């Protein structure tokens, strides 16, 4: 009988320890559940931020493309005006020579007229 009593106490104590372990594990599960829920919220927030950043990057890419086009137009204007300047300078040189020639002729005529 005494042996049965000892066995009963041991098994009963083991039952209490196992119940306590279950309660502790259940608390840990609840804590981990809260952690998982918080992490999921943070992930969702991060995803929203990522989407906003993607939209901002697309907007910036659009501005870059627009600025590059404007830059190309401006460069084309520079190139066209350089060609125009070369043509003007090419036209100006013969006119300058003709002007100098006329000035010399006029000087010559004035000099003859003064005699």
Residue, then its C-alpha position, 0 to 999 in steps of 0.5 A: x500500500x505504501x508503494x502505491x501511495x508513493x507512486x500516486x504522489x510521484x505521478x500526481x506531482x508529474x501531472x502538476x509539473x506537466x500542467x505548469x509546463x503546458x501553461x508556460x508553453x501556452x503563454x510563450x505561444x501567446x507572446x510569439x503570436x503577438x510578436x508575429x502579429x507585430x512583425x506582420x504589421x511592420x512588414x505591411x508598413x514596410x511594403x507600403x513604404x516600398x510602394x511609395x518609394x517605387x512611385x517616387x522613383x517612377x516620378x523621378x525617372x519621368x523628370x529625368x527623361x523630361x530633363x534629358x529631352x530638354x537638354x537634347x533640345x538645348x544642345x541641338x539649339x547650340x549646335x544649330x547656332x554654331x553652324x549659323x555662326x560659322x556661316x555668318x562668319x564665312x559670309x562676314x569675312x568677304x564682306x569685311x574685305x569688300x568694305x576695306x576695299x571700298x574704304x581704300x577706293x574712297x580714300x583714293x578718290x578723296x585723295x585724287x579730289x584733293x589735288 
